[in-house]
Amino acid sequence: MIIDTNVYLFRWAFRRLEGDEPARLLAKLHEGKVAQAWAGSFEGILERDVAAVNNRLAEICRSFGEGVLIPFGTVNPKLPDWQEDVRRCHEEHKMPGIRLHPNYHGYGLNDPVFAESLKLATERGLIVQLALSMEDPRTQSPLMRVPAVELAPLADVVKATPGLRLELLNCTSHIAREEYAAALSAGNVSMDISMVEGVAGLARLGRKVPLGRVLFGSYYPFFYFESAVLKVQESGLDEASQKAICVENACRLMTSV
């Protein structure tokens, strides 16, 4: 059994993806023995009507997700009345968390609005997922270059937000491992494996950060789901560590308060 903490519904703006139809995405998750998938929306990256984006996400997960798809709503704290989007995610859609995309929405982690969004989500008991990168710079459209999030300010913000539950998604190698280690040690912060690279990449990661803070995340359908599974299988980690990454760490993050 797997809990996949990083999937996306709907279409990536710049090309079609193999699993960008909900039926195909769900079929792949069933094939991979995924019991639960925390799902964001590609539409939330560029669309300004975030409320409509989250409505569509919640509806698909509720009516089509078979209990597997768990919606994590988009919040863009640079848009007017973004606090209302947080409220809707929590009160109307009953979402367990929100997903932030600072580099696409035009703010850094040292921006006061970022700290405010973490504080508001934490007050409502929501998990915050922070997407650090969406696409390798080498494959981005020349008309839309978007660098990875600058992670250095994060540790101080986490320390200033008691009770925060935070997961870092798409942890690109363009960010130094030391910065990840600093963020993870600052509070209840976890990271997914979607962009861990190289042979025995998880084992090498475990020498830098606690494996108890590492969660399974495939970034499907942007990445192949099987890639994330193989990272675990070839890691050389013992069965208990693999089970923690694939299931137990996500359960702990979801249920901790």
N, C-alpha and C positions, 0 to 999 in steps of 0.2 A: 504493500500500500504506500502511496505517495501523497503528500500535500504539496502542491505546486503553488508557491506564493507569488508567482510572476507570470501571468498570461494577460493577453490583451484581446478584446473583442473589436469587431468592425475593421475598417480598412486603413492601412497605412497610406498616407497621402501621396507618396512618391512612387509606389509600385504595388502590384498585386502580390499577395502572399499566399502560399499554398493552403493555409488553414484559416483564411480570413472570413469564411462563411461560418456562422455559428454551428451548423450541423456538422461540418467537417472538423471544426475545432473540438467539439464535444466527442466525436468519434475517436479522434486521436487521444484524447484524455482517457477515455474508456480503455482503449487499446493499451495505454501505458499504465493501467491500474491506478489512475489518479482518483482518490476518494474525494478530494476537495481542491479547487483551484481558485486562487484569489485573483479576480479579474478587474482590470482597468479598461479604459476606452482610448483607442487611438484618436478618436474624434476630439477628445478633450485637449489634445496638444495644440491644435490650431483654431478650433472653433471658439467664438466668443460667447455663445449662448450655452454656458456651462450647465444651467439647470436642465435644458433640453437634452444635453448629452447624458447627464446622470439619470434622467427619466428613462431614456432608451436602454441604458445599461441595466438599470434595476428591473425593467420589464422583461428583457431577454433572460436575465438570470433567474427571475421568478417563474416565468411561464415556459422557458425552454431549457433551463439549466439542470433539471433533474436533481436538484439538491447539490450538485457538484460545483456549479459556478457561484462564487461568493463575490458580490460586487464591492469594489472599492472606488468611491466616487472621485472625480476630478475636482480640485479646488485651485483656482487661480487668484491669489491674493492681490494681484495688480488690477483686477477688475472691480467695478463698483459693486458694493453690497455682497462681497464674497462671503461675508460671515453668514449670510442667509443660505448660501450653498452648503456650508458646513452644517447648518441646522437641518436642512432638508435631508442631507445624507444620513444624519443621525435619527431624526424624529420621524420623517416620512418614509424613507426607504429602508430604515433599520439596517444600514450598512455597518460593518464592524470597524471600518477605517476609511481613510482617504489617501489619495495618491497625488504627489506634487511633482511638477516638472519645471524647476526654476530656470534652467537654461533656455527653455522654449518660451517661458512666460516673462522673462526679462527682469529677473532679480537675482541677487547673490545671497549667500547664506549669512552675510553680515548686514543684510537689509533688515530693519526693524520689523517689516511686515512678515518676514519669515518666522522670526521668534513669536510674533503674535499668532500666526497660524498654528504653530506647534502648541502654544499655550491654550488656544481655544479648543483644539482637537483633544488635548489631554484633559481639559475640564469636562469634556463630554465622554471621556473614556474610550476615545477612538485611537486605533493604531494609525500611525503615519508612515506611509511608504514614500521614500524619496528617490526618484529616478535620477541617477547621476549622468547617464548618457543614453541615447537612443540609437545612435548609428555611428559606425566608424567614420571619422572625418574623411577618409579616403574615398568613401562611396557616397558622400553627401552631395546634393545638388550644388553646383557652383553659385547659385543664386540664394542659397540658404545654408550657410556654414554655421554650425552650432557646436561650440566647444563643450567639453565635459564640465560639469559643475566644479567650482573651486571648493574643495572639501575642508581646507585648513580652518575656517571659522567655526566649523560644526561643533567641535568638542566644547567650546565655551557656551554655545547656545544650549546644548544638551544639559550641561551642568546647571544652567539657569532655569531649567524646566522640570521640576520634580514630578515624578509619575509618568513621564513621557515614555511611550513604547514606539520605537522607531526602527524601521527596516530600510536598509540601503539596497536599492535595486540597480542592476546593470553596473556592477563595480568594475569599471574599465581599468585596464593596466596602465592607462595614461595617468592615473592617480597613484602616488607612492603608497606602498604597503604601510609605511610608518604613519601616514595620515589615517588610514583605515584603523590601525591599531589604536591610535589616539581617540578616535571617535567611538570605537567599541568599548573602550575602557572608561568613557565619560559617564555612562549610564546604561539604561536598558536598550541597547542598540544592537541590531543584528544586521547581517548582510546575506544576500543570496549568491548562488554559484553560477549564474547565467553567463558571466563573462570571465570566469576563471579559465585560464588558458594553459596549455602545455601538458606533457606527460606527467602523471602524478601531481597535477596542479592542486588538488585538494589536500594532499599530504603536505605539500610545500606551504600551502596557505595555513595549515594547522600549526606550523612552526612559528607563524607570525601572530595569529589571532586564535582565541579559544574556539574550538570546534562547537562548543555549546552555543555560540552566537552565529553559526553558519546554517542557513536554511536552503532547502531545495527551491530553485527557481529556474524555469526553462526559458523564459522570455519567448514562449511560443505564441503566435506563429512567426514572429520575426526570425527566430532561430529554430533549428530543428529540435523537436522535443527529445529525440534519441540522443542528441549531443549531451544534454544534461544528465541523462541516465548513465551514459558511458563514463562521464566524469566520476560518478560515484563508484561504478563497477571496477574501474581500473585504478582507483585511488590507492589501493593497498591498505585501506583502513579496515579495522575489524568490524564485525557485524554490528556490534553495539553502536559504534560511531556512525556507521552508515544509516542505521535506523534513526539515530538522533537527528541527522541531517535531513533525512527524507520525511520524517513524521514528527518526532517528539519535540524538537525545538520550535516548530511552528505551532504545535498545540500549546506549548508553554507561553509563547508570545500572545496567542489569541486569548488565553484564559487568565493571564496575569493582570493584576490591577495595582 
